[in-house]
Amino acid sequence: MRGAVLYGPGDVRFEERDAPTITKPTDAVIHLSATCVCGSDLWPYRGVNQITQPTPMGHEYCGIVEEIGSAVTKVKPGQFVIGSFFASDNTCPTCRIGYQTSCQHRELVGGAQAGRLRVPLADGTLVTTREVPPAELIPSLLTASDVLGTGWFAADAANVKGGSTVAVVGDGAVGLLAVLSAKQMGAARIFAMSRHASRQKLARDFGATDIVTERGDEGVARIKELTNGLGADAVLECVGTQESMVQAIGSCRPGGYVSYVGVPHGVTLDGQDLFFRHVHLHGGPAPVRRYLPRLIELVLSRKIDPGKVFDLVLPIDQVAEGYRAMNERRAIKALLRP
């Protein structure tokens, strides 16, 4: 088969790769209905995360089960499934408390920017739908594999609840779906921190009540101004830089919650400063598997439409353009059709 392979900064090629096969009894192989480019894929694409060898890319996926290993009992060929970017057994002590991305037996799922994908630990990782969904829902179901699940975790980890005042730092796909998630959890006021008109519009479509264009200290000051000097109850950090993390912590009220779901790059915290702020910090790789059943149901019942975050749709053999468009901020998120 053919799939996306990253050779180095800016060098993504769509080329022949070995087709996936069952290598362990707990594996499944799925035929992908759709995949996409993730914002976290841009770190190695830009050379920030170095790669040492040609690397198959992609970790967001949904599709039809083609083949299962001899130990797989919960999914069957012909079923439509969605899974997380980390495979998990969903039975270990860490999984049982809802942190499947720290499963004791976790495996990274990679190489999804292709036509087919091997998914380890299939019984614990994959969630089935009752029937094959209509084509128009595929993009929204695909978001549940990562960006929607990550945005949902951002809101959950920041204790968003009915009546909360929420600030979202970051206007990429995760930040925008964090806005949607906060709205679904009942937030009364949602500040989307964004400087880009198209992203601001989508943030408002997803439930943002206010747009804050300022950044850094000015962004913190604006959030304080909008909250009568107090700060937001919940701040969702969806970028992963030093500036975004400092801005998030500074925008939070004493006793409030800061979640961080952007993969950190160069982030360090001042322990003494943090000590006197009285903010709760919680984050990490989103335990998408915990939320998948609920998110799938919200999509299938058409209560949410997270697929609107895809503003560029390409055939998968044009995957390199998807990377370029996202890197140059010409696109929020690129959907790839195998």
DOPAGU-428471 format. One line per field, with one value per residue (C-alpha): residue in one letter; chain; x, y, z. Coordinates in nm, 4 decimals. Layout:
REM DOPAGU-428471
drenpa: a/...
vexza: A/...
u: X/...
v: Y/...
w: Z/...
This chain:
REM DOPAGU-428471
drenpa: m/r/g/a/v/l/y/g/p/g/d/v/r/f/e/e/r/d/a/p/t/i/t/k/p/t/d/a/v/i/h/l/s/a/t/c/v/c/g/s/d/l/w/p/y/r/g/v/n/q/i/t/q/p/t/p/m/g/h/e/y/c/g/i/v/e/e/i/g/s/a/v/t/k/v/k/p/g/q/f/v/i/g/s/f/f/a/s/d/n/t/c/p/t/c/r/i/g/y/q/t/s/c/q/h/r/e/l/v/g/g/a/q/a/g/r/l/r/v/p/l/a/d/g/t/l/v/t/t/r/e/v/p/p/a/e/l/i/p/s/l/l/t/a/s/d/v/l/g/t/g/w/f/a/a/d/a/a/n/v/k/g/g/s/t/v/a/v/v/g/d/g/a/v/g/l/l/a/v/l/s/a/k/q/m/g/a/a/r/i/f/a/m/s/r/h/a/s/r/q/k/l/a/r/d/f/g/a/t/d/i/v/t/e/r/g/d/e/g/v/a/r/i/k/e/l/t/n/g/l/g/a/d/a/v/l/e/c/v/g/t/q/e/s/m/v/q/a/i/g/s/c/r/p/g/g/y/v/s/y/v/g/v/p/h/g/v/t/l/d/g/q/d/l/f/f/r/h/v/h/l/h/g/g/p/a/p/v/r/r/y/l/p/r/l/i/e/l/v/l/s/r/k/i/d/p/g/k/v/f/d/l/v/l/p/i/d/q/v/a/e/g/y/r/a/m/n/e/r/r/a/i/k/a/l/l/r/p
vexza: A/A/A/A/A/A/A/A/A/A/A/A/A/A/A/A/A/A/A/A/A/A/A/A/A/A/A/A/A/A/A/A/A/A/A/A/A/A/A/A/A/A/A/A/A/A/A/A/A/A/A/A/A/A/A/A/A/A/A/A/A/A/A/A/A/A/A/A/A/A/A/A/A/A/A/A/A/A/A/A/A/A/A/A/A/A/A/A/A/A/A/A/A/A/A/A/A/A/A/A/A/A/A/A/A/A/A/A/A/A/A/A/A/A/A/A/A/A/A/A/A/A/A/A/A/A/A/A/A/A/A/A/A/A/A/A/A/A/A/A/A/A/A/A/A/A/A/A/A/A/A/A/A/A/A/A/A/A/A/A/A/A/A/A/A/A/A/A/A/A/A/A/A/A/A/A/A/A/A/A/A/A/A/A/A/A/A/A/A/A/A/A/A/A/A/A/A/A/A/A/A/A/A/A/A/A/A/A/A/A/A/A/A/A/A/A/A/A/A/A/A/A/A/A/A/A/A/A/A/A/A/A/A/A/A/A/A/A/A/A/A/A/A/A/A/A/A/A/A/A/A/A/A/A/A/A/A/A/A/A/A/A/A/A/A/A/A/A/A/A/A/A/A/A/A/A/A/A/A/A/A/A/A/A/A/A/A/A/A/A/A/A/A/A/A/A/A/A/A/A/A/A/A/A/A/A/A/A/A/A/A/A/A/A/A/A/A/A/A/A/A/A/A/A/A/A/A/A/A/A/A/A/A/A/A/A/A/A
u: 0.0000/0.0988/0.1242/0.2788/0.6418/0.8358/1.2022/1.3013/1.1875/0.9374/0.9853/0.6685/0.6366/0.3445/0.5098/0.4970/0.4963/0.4476/0.0788/-0.0137/-0.0672/-0.1680/0.1527/0.0033/-0.3151/-0.4558/-0.4194/-0.6779/-0.6253/-0.8707/-0.9476/-0.9468/-1.2526/-1.0686/-0.7560/-0.5973/-0.2973/-0.2614/-0.1110/0.1338/0.2567/0.3908/0.6538/0.8642/0.7635/0.9208/1.2266/1.1499/1.1189/1.4024/1.3532/1.6400/1.4891/1.2006/0.8869/0.5311/0.2984/-0.0522/-0.2339/-0.5995/-0.8239/-1.1613/-1.2755/-1.3918/-1.2333/-1.0836/-0.9017/-0.8586/-0.6120/-0.7054/-0.7412/-0.9729/-1.3312/-1.4980/-1.4626/-1.5408/-1.4647/-1.7139/-1.7682/-1.6993/-1.4544/-1.2770/-0.9681/-0.7186/-0.3617/-0.2411/-0.3506/-0.4543/-0.5812/-0.8541/-0.8245/-0.5065/-0.5351/-0.4494/-0.7061/-0.9724/-0.9435/-0.9732/-0.6148/-0.5776/-0.2973/-0.0858/-0.1927/0.0699/0.0782/0.0203/0.1502/0.1631/-0.0571/0.1288/0.1194/-0.2480/-0.1978/-0.2486/-0.5222/-0.4925/-0.3729/-0.2727/-0.4215/-0.2649/-0.4730/-0.7832/-1.0352/-0.9293/-0.8565/-1.1354/-1.4933/-1.7590/-2.0703/-2.3999/-2.3911/-2.1738/-2.2402/-2.3441/-2.0632/-2.1449/-2.0682/-1.7266/-1.5302/-1.6936/-1.6368/-1.2733/-1.2258/-1.3189/-0.9990/-0.7863/-0.8700/-1.2241/-1.1182/-0.8269/-1.0457/-1.2931/-1.0161/-0.9000/-1.2442/-1.2856/-0.9404/-1.0107/-1.3303/-1.5588/-1.9180/-2.2472/-2.1935/-1.8131/-1.6149/-1.3629/-1.0620/-0.9166/-0.5537/-0.4908/-0.7063/-0.5896/-0.8193/-0.7791/-0.8442/-1.1534/-1.2910/-1.2068/-1.4468/-1.7118/-1.6464/-1.6718/-2.0024/-2.1326/-2.0331/-2.2402/-1.9887/-2.1653/-1.8907/-1.6105/-1.3191/-1.1480/-0.7999/-0.7424/-0.6095/-0.7360/-1.0754/-1.1662/-1.0792/-1.2652/-1.5784/-1.5540/-1.4914/-1.8149/-1.9965/-1.8740/-1.9904/-1.7370/-1.9020/-1.5983/-1.2886/-0.9621/-0.6949/-0.4265/-0.1430/0.1064/0.0751/-0.1755/-0.3874/-0.3795/-0.4766/-0.7693/-0.9031/-0.8751/-1.0571/-1.3392/-1.3764/-1.3769/-1.0128/-1.0571/-0.9513/-1.1306/-1.2592/-1.1054/-0.8252/-0.7579/-0.4015/-0.4039/-0.0692/0.2317/0.4706/0.6217/0.4228/0.0905/0.1452/0.2426/-0.0537/-0.2887/-0.1708/-0.1819/-0.5389/-0.6722/-0.8382/-0.7085/-0.8658/-0.9296/-0.8170/-0.5655/-0.5554/-0.2706/-0.3084/-0.0684/0.2469/0.4994/0.8060/1.0507/0.8007/0.9377/0.7454/0.8479/0.7666/0.7487/0.5249/0.2997/0.2929/0.1289/-0.1272/-0.3447/-0.4314/-0.4934/-0.2864/-0.3812/-0.3022/-0.1104/-0.1875/-0.5662/-0.7225/-0.9381/-1.0575/-1.2346/-1.4515/-1.4996/-1.8391/-1.9936/-1.8391/-1.9486/-2.3036/-2.3020/-2.1905/-2.4316/-2.7234/-2.6095/-2.5901/-2.2421/-2.0700/-1.6947/-1.6136/-1.6458/-1.2889/-1.1715/-1.1415/-0.9267/-1.0167/-0.7622/-0.7135/-0.4554/-0.1939/-0.1819/-0.0908/0.2200/-0.0062/-0.2031/0.1145/0.2157/-0.1254/-0.1396/0.2206/0.1550/-0.1742/-0.3706/-0.5758/-0.6922/-0.6955/-0.6589/-0.8855/-0.7376/-0.9553/-0.7896
v: 0.0000/0.3658/0.5971/0.9167/0.8985/1.1850/1.1932/1.5200/1.8781/1.9730/1.6426/1.4323/1.1717/0.9530/0.6277/0.2511/0.0939/-0.2584/-0.3314/-0.3916/-0.7480/-0.9215/-0.9585/-1.0350/-1.2228/-0.8995/-0.6962/-0.5796/-0.4394/-0.1743/-0.0183/0.3551/0.5611/0.8861/1.0152/1.3578/1.5689/1.6566/1.9732/1.7559/1.6162/1.9641/1.9458/1.6839/1.8353/2.1637/1.9863/2.0719/1.7010/1.5285/1.1998/0.9613/0.7577/0.7713/0.7579/0.6592/0.9359/0.9730/0.8648/0.9642/0.7063/0.5465/0.2771/-0.0784/-0.3805/-0.6106/-0.8720/-0.9626/-1.1662/-1.4933/-1.3337/-1.0500/-1.1029/-0.7591/-0.6333/-0.8193/-0.7782/-0.5461/-0.3253/0.0480/0.1492/0.4517/0.4293/0.6401/0.7356/0.5138/0.1523/0.0294/-0.2940/-0.0998/-0.3473/-0.2565/-0.0546/0.2705/0.2109/0.1303/0.4804/0.6338/0.7084/0.4716/0.6756/0.5673/0.2035/-0.0321/-0.2013/0.0997/0.1152/0.4194/0.3795/0.5231/0.5189/0.6094/0.8429/0.5486/0.3202/0.0558/0.0438/-0.2177/-0.1413/-0.3217/-0.4269/-0.4040/-0.5121/-0.2370/0.0326/0.0224/0.1341/0.0138/0.1867/0.0024/0.0234/0.1752/0.5517/0.7731/0.9358/1.2864/1.1893/1.0369/1.3650/1.4277/1.0692/1.0996/1.3977/1.1741/0.9770/1.2667/1.6373/1.6184/1.3725/1.5988/1.9099/1.7216/1.6185/1.9809/2.0874/1.7912/1.8274/2.1975/2.1107/2.2924/2.2690/2.4531/2.8261/2.8168/3.1024/2.9465/3.0769/2.8710/2.9415/2.8262/2.8436/2.5299/2.2326/2.1189/2.4661/2.5090/2.1725/2.2594/2.5516/2.3092/2.0778/2.3564/2.4603/2.1052/2.0932/2.4007/2.6852/3.0183/3.2288/3.1130/3.3339/3.2123/3.3587/3.4005/3.6477/3.4772/3.5719/3.2270/3.0613/3.3253/3.2569/2.8828/2.9404/3.1404/2.8656/2.6182/2.8325/3.1061/3.4135/3.6438/3.6711/3.7848/3.8852/3.9856/3.7509/3.7166/3.9692/4.1680/3.8568/3.7908/4.1517/4.1273/3.8113/3.9788/4.2831/4.0682/3.8843/4.1866/4.1366/3.7746/3.5507/3.2570/2.9600/2.7246/2.7831/2.5309/2.5405/2.3869/2.4899/2.3620/2.6588/2.8527/3.1626/2.9791/2.7994/3.1171/3.2957/3.0162/3.0099/3.3884/3.3973/3.1622/3.2737/3.1571/2.8184/2.7726/2.4978/2.4959/2.2015/2.1516/1.9265/2.0859/1.8726/2.0827/2.2201/2.4151/2.4662/2.5309/2.6584/2.8830/2.6749/2.9681/3.1697/2.8682/2.8025/3.1350/3.1230/2.8449/2.7003/2.3360/2.1952/1.8791/1.7547/1.5168/1.2957/1.2886/0.9582/0.9577/0.6004/0.7117/0.9538/0.7719/0.6100/0.9398/1.1407/0.8898/0.9074/1.2889/1.2797/1.0071/1.1876/1.5041/1.7049/1.8252/1.8807/1.8817/1.7873/2.1570/2.1905/2.0365/2.3323/2.1504/1.8166/1.6377/1.2977/1.1212/1.1264/1.5058/1.4667/1.6862/1.9804/1.9161/1.9542/2.2694/2.4307/2.3670/2.4715/2.7983/2.8453/2.8378/2.5561/2.4690/2.0957/1.8828/1.5829/1.3068/1.0703/0.7343
w: 0.0000/-0.0074/0.2909/0.4256/0.5388/0.6971/0.5949/0.7603/0.8124/0.5441/0.3595/0.3595/0.0850/-0.0136/-0.1116/-0.1065/0.2401/0.3628/0.4108/0.7764/0.8916/1.2122/1.4123/1.7552/1.8503/1.9993/1.6764/1.4274/1.0779/0.9632/0.6267/0.6899/0.6001/0.6743/0.8420/0.8856/0.9789/1.3479/1.4891/1.6822/1.3483/1.2743/1.5485/1.3634/1.0283/1.1407/1.2792/1.6418/1.7202/1.5397/1.3599/1.2950/1.0128/0.7645/0.9802/0.8787/0.9936/1.1312/1.4464/1.3948/1.2368/1.1885/0.9519/0.8879/1.0533/0.7902/0.9960/1.3633/1.5623/1.7269/2.0740/1.9649/2.0811/2.1042/1.7480/1.4285/1.0590/0.8939/1.1994/1.1951/1.4670/1.6134/1.8314/2.0212/1.9284/2.2143/2.2166/2.5600/2.7089/2.8975/3.1865/3.3765/3.7021/3.5242/3.2507/3.5083/3.6562/3.3109/3.2066/2.9153/2.7550/3.0537/3.0236/3.1617/2.8211/2.5968/2.2421/2.0172/1.7109/1.4130/1.0358/1.0008/0.7024/0.4701/0.3424/0.6141/0.9728/1.2291/1.5706/1.8689/2.1704/1.9559/2.2195/2.4564/2.1998/1.9435/1.9993/1.7565/1.6283/1.6084/1.2292/0.9614/0.9892/0.6984/0.5049/0.6242/0.9846/0.9125/0.9636/1.3008/1.4118/1.3057/1.5405/1.8327/1.7703/1.8954/1.8658/2.0015/2.2719/2.3606/2.3703/2.5881/2.8267/2.8407/2.9597/3.1942/3.3500/3.4118/3.5992/3.3566/3.4752/3.4554/3.5013/3.4642/3.3160/3.0759/2.8828/2.5977/2.5043/2.1479/1.8355/1.6587/1.6138/1.9753/2.1133/1.8972/2.0050/2.3656/2.3169/2.1885/2.4834/2.7408/2.5858/2.6098/2.9776/3.0518/3.0631/3.0928/2.9378/2.7087/2.6082/2.2909/2.2629/1.8887/1.6343/1.3191/1.1743/1.0365/1.3663/1.5635/1.3582/1.4167/1.7881/1.8041/1.6104/1.8730/2.1657/2.2427/2.3911/2.3713/2.1516/2.3119/2.0612/2.3115/2.4063/2.6898/2.9724/2.7686/2.7251/3.0991/3.1683/2.9257/3.0891/3.4298/3.2952/3.1579/3.4905/3.7224/3.8171/3.9255/3.6376/3.4746/3.6716/3.4159/3.1662/2.8904/2.7526/2.4051/2.2537/2.4485/2.4515/2.7399/2.6477/2.6284/2.9593/3.1455/2.9911/3.0966/3.4568/3.4802/3.3460/3.6135/3.9356/4.2753/4.3390/3.9679/3.7314/3.4465/3.2093/2.9645/2.6629/2.4159/2.3886/2.5897/2.4131/2.6256/2.9083/3.2568/3.5594/3.8488/4.1558/4.3966/4.1659/4.1207/4.4959/4.5739/4.2930/4.4363/4.0953/4.0148/3.7271/3.5412/3.1922/2.9734/2.6734/2.6590/2.7691/2.4567/2.5130/2.8325/2.6366/2.3059/2.3757/2.4843/2.2030/1.9415/2.0727/2.0653/1.7026/1.5922/1.7580/1.5742/1.8948/1.7989/1.4657/1.5408/1.1804/1.0926/1.2195/0.8898/0.6543/0.3982/0.2381/0.0218/-0.1379/0.0710/-0.2050/-0.1521/0.2152/0.1721/0.0822/0.3997/0.6046/0.4160/0.4537/0.8267/0.8810/0.6966/0.8845/0.5597/0.7121/1.0609/0.9968/0.6844/0.6284/0.4120/0.2092/0.1309
